[in-house]
Amino acid sequence: MPRFFFHVRHGGHVEPDVTGLDLLDAETAQSAGLRALHDLHAELVVEGFTDWTLEVADEEGAVILRLSVDKLFPLMPPVS
């Protein structure tokens, strides 16, 4: 089963996923990326959505999905 990695970028910083997940295929990995972004939403609201991107990469490091939070969610002020 192929392994996929879910990296989070914000500004010039990358939080790499060094563990990854074994998933059936690229389509399943893309769906998992969308779910992960949904799960991260609350944290991203606190951060103010500044330059956040989720990247799903395959075992070779090729990015198969790049989701810009700024484009998926309307800009909102940070939660107090």
Sequence and secondary structure as in RCSB ss.txt:
>XXXX:A:sequence
MPRFFFHVRHGGHVEPDVTGLDLLDAETAQSAGLRALHDLHAELVVEGFTDWTLEVADEEGAVILRLSVDKLFPL
MPPVS
>XXXX:A:secstr
  EEEEEEEETTEEE  SS EE S HHHHHHHHHHHHHHHHHHHHHHTTTTEEEEEE TT  EEEEEEHHHHS  
     
